[in-house]
Structures are given as structure tokens and as C-alpha cells.
Amino acid sequence: MRGAGLAALSTALRGDDGQHDGRGGWPYPSLVQVAFDLDGTPLLLLSTLADHTKNIARDPRIGLLFDGTAGLAEPLSGPRLSVLGRVERSEEPRHRARFLARHPGAALYAGFADFSVYAVSVERAHLVAGFGRVRWLDRADLLLPGVPAALADAESAILGHMNADHADALRLYATVLAGRFADGAEPWAMTGIDPDGCDLRRSGEMARVDFDHSVENPEDARVTLAGLARQARQNATGSAPGSAPGAADDPVDSPVDSPVDSNDRDG
């Protein structure tokens, strides 16, 4: 779910406005961009002029389908997740910031009076992981129990530092760890970090790098990102674990010396 940039949104068609010939309550599917809070809560940027937003104003219950089957020869053998919940408008600044970091093109219209960020209060989800691998998930199975305040407060600084100072590490994350193509002159950018992993973007292409343990604070993030850089460099060069890279390439000091504050490198 966290790796998706788009989702199919299903709302209940409003039927009391004279436009739908008694079809009120019918499922109405549409395509939306999606981002996530640090705990995994889905975030949407919707216009009050859109039919799905008008539907939500009457009935906040929605479904979101996340499709993980792209590129598979047999798509039905791949994963997809249907999330059920209720959506409401959010005034949380972090939600808007995380959405626009993930979808920077949305900044062109996000400030229009009819656009607002909406957060989805997840109730249940239905996971199809492939043939015969099907189960229902409760909210606690899907989302983290809360947003870690220390990591949330430091996220902007971490992103700024990584994007300004560690383009090579981000390229390795995307191409080695996430398996994206290495071609293209445009650099990768980190658009978000959460306890489960970090999100990357290059033009319209997205990549997700999952952590192997939960990251709750800036120091955890620093150590984890440094470890990922080391792992990616070893995978790329074929060097044995524990071998000593050159001083300029030491992933403890570079490319990820301090994701929170680069000023401590001065002097």
C-alpha cells in the first residue's frame, strides 16, 4: 500500500440531486492520487467540484483499491489490497506536506479554494496476495498504532539533508535496493520517511525502500539510512560484507552522515 501513488476510489453515488435517475447508492469508481501519513493512514487531495467528493459529503464510507500487479504476465497472481474506511477533511499541516512531497505536481492546484486534503480512517482491508492467498485485515493489522512524534518532527530536515547532500545514496537506494532502472539524468529525491521505510521519486516514477526494523526517531533514521547505503554499495560493487570502502565512500560518514543536521560536519 505504501508503495502506491494511485488508487481506485469507490464512493456511493448520491441520488438526491436529480442527476442520476434513482441510482443513489450505486458504487462510483474513480482514480485518485494517494499519499500516506507516517502511521500508514491514506491521504487524498480532493476537489469539492468532483463527483466523488460530492458523494463523500453525503456518505463518508469509501473503498480504496491498491494494485500491485503492474508488469506481471499473470496479473491475478499478484497482490492487491482493498481498504474500507471513512474519509474526512484534514487540517493537519503534516498531511498536506506529505501529500505534496509525494505528488509535487499537485502544488499547481492544491491551493485552490475547492481543494482539501482528506484522511481515511481505515476500518478493515481485504488482501489478495495471489492465488489462494486471501485474508481480511483489521485496522491494527494494517496501520501502525500511532505517528512517532520525534520522526514526524524531524522528517522535513531529514528529507532536506538527504536531497541536498546525498544524491548518490538516493540513486543507490532506488536502483540497487528498489530495482529501478539506472538511466536518466534527473536525480532521485526522497519524498518521505516513516517507521516502515522511505519513499523516492524521479519525475513520475516512484520507488519504495522498506526497512527491516521499525524506525522511530532521527537517530534510528540516521543509522538505518547509513546501513542501507552500505548495503546498496556492497550489492552494486560485489564487495564482501565488512570490507573497508575508501574513506570518501564510507557510508557511515558519507553518503549518510547525519540525515537531521548537516551543520555538524563543519570544522
LUMVO-287948 format. One record per residue (C-alpha): x negated, y negated, z. Coordinates in steps of 0.25 Angstrom, whole numbers, plus 2048, in hexadecimal, padded with zeros to 3 digits. Example, Ala and Ser with C-alpha at 12.3 -4.5 7.8 and 13.67 -1.06 7.14 Angstrom:
// LUMVO-287948
7CF81281F/7C980481D/
END
This chain:
// LUMVO-287948
800800800/7F57F6804/7EE7F87F6/7FB7F47EE/7FC7E67E8/80A7E87E3/8167F07E8/8247F37E3/82E7EB7EC/83C7F17ED/8477E87F3/8567E97F4/85D7E17E9/8667D67EE/8747D87E9/87C7CC7EE/8777C17E5/87F7C47D9/8737C97D0/8737D87D2/8817DD7CF/8837E57DC/8757EB7DC/8717E57EA/8687EF7F2/8627F57E5/8537F77E6/84C7EC7DF/83D7EF7DC/8337E47D9/8247E37D8/81C7DB7E3/80E7D77E7/80B7DC7F5/8017DA800/7FF7DF80E/7FD7DA81C/7F17E0824/7FB7EA82A/8007EE81C/80D7E681C/8117E480E/8117D5809/8197CF7FE/8197C27F7/8287C07F2/82F7B47EC/83E7B17F0/8417B07E2/83E7BF7DF/8497C97E0/8427D27E9/8417C67F3/84F7C37F2/8537D17F5/84A7D1801/8517C5806/85E7CE807/8577DB80B/8497DB810/8477EA80E/83D7ED803/8357F97FD/8277F77F8/8208027EF/8118027EF/80C80A7E3/7FE8117E4/7FF8197D7/7F98107CD/7EF8177C4/7F38257C7/7F682F7BC/8028347C4/8078287CC/8118317D4/8058387DA/80082A7E0/8048227ED/8108197EE/8168127FB/82480D7FD/825803808/8327FF80F/8347F3817/83A7E6819/8347D9814/8347CB81A/82D7BE817/8207BC81E/81A7AE822/80D7B5827/8017AE820/7F97BB820/8037C1817/8037B680D/7F47B680D/7F27C580C/7FC7C5800/7F57BA7F9/7E87C07FB/7ED7CD7F5/7F47C67E9/7ED7B97E7/7F57B67DA/8017B57E3/7FC7A87E9/8017A17DC/80F7A37E1/80E7A77EF/8107987F4/81D7967EC/8297947F5/8307A07F1/8257AA7F4/8227B0802/81B7BC808/8237C780D/81E7D2817/8247E0816/8287E7824/8257F5820/82F800826/82B80C81E/824811812/82481D809/817822804/81582B7F8/80782F7F7/8088397EC/8108457E8/81684B7F5/80F8417FE/81B839803/81E833810/825828817/81D81E81F/82181582B/81C80782D/81280C837/80C81582D/80A80B822/8077FE829/7FC7FA834/8027F7842/7FE7E8840/7F67DE83A/7E87DD841/7E77CF844/7D77CE844/7D77D3836/7E27CB831/7DC7BE837/7CE7C1830/7D47C6823/7D27B981B/7C47B7820/7C17C681C/7C67C480E/7BF7B780C/7B27BC810/7B37C9808/7B77C27FC/7AD7B77FD/7A17BF801/7A37CE7FD/7A87CF7EF/79E7DB7ED/7A57E37F9/7B37E07F4/7AF7E57E6/7A97F27EC/7B67F47F4/7BE7F37E8/7B67FA7DE/7B08057E7/7BA8077F2/7C78047EB/7C38097DE/7C67FD7D5/7BE7FA7C8/7B17F27CA/7B37EA7BD/7B87DB7BD/7B17CF7C1/7BB7CA7CB/7B77CD7D9/7C07D57E3/7C67CE7EE/7CA7D37FC/7D97CF7FE/7DC7D580B/7D77DD816/7DF7E5820/7DD7F182A/7DE7FB81F/7D57F5814/7D37E980B/7D97E47FE/7D17E07F2/7D67D97E5/7CF7D57D8/7D87CD7CF/7E57D67CE/7DE7E37D3/7DF7E77E2/7D77F17EA/7D97F77F8/7CE7FC801/7D380480D/7CB80481A/7C8811821/7CC80B82E/7D4800833/7CE7F2833/7D47E983E/7CB7DD83F/7C07D5838/7B47DD83D/7BB7EA839/7BD7E482B/7AE7E082A/7A97ED82E/7B37F5825/7B17EC819/7A27ED81A/7A37FC81B/7AC7FC80E/7A17F4807/7967FE80B/79F80A807/7A28047FA/7948007F7/78F80E7FA/79A8147F1/79680B7E6/78780E7E7/78881C7EB/77F8197F7/780823803/78781E810/77D818819/77381380E/76E805810/7727FB805/76A7EF802/76B7E480C/7727DB803/77D7E6801/77E7EA80F/78D7EB811/78D7E8820/7877DA81D/78C7D980E/7967DA808/79E7DA815/7967D3820/7A27CC827/7AF7CC820/7B47C282A/7AA7B782B/79F7B5821/7997AA828/7927B3832/7887B7827/7827A9827/7747A782C/
END
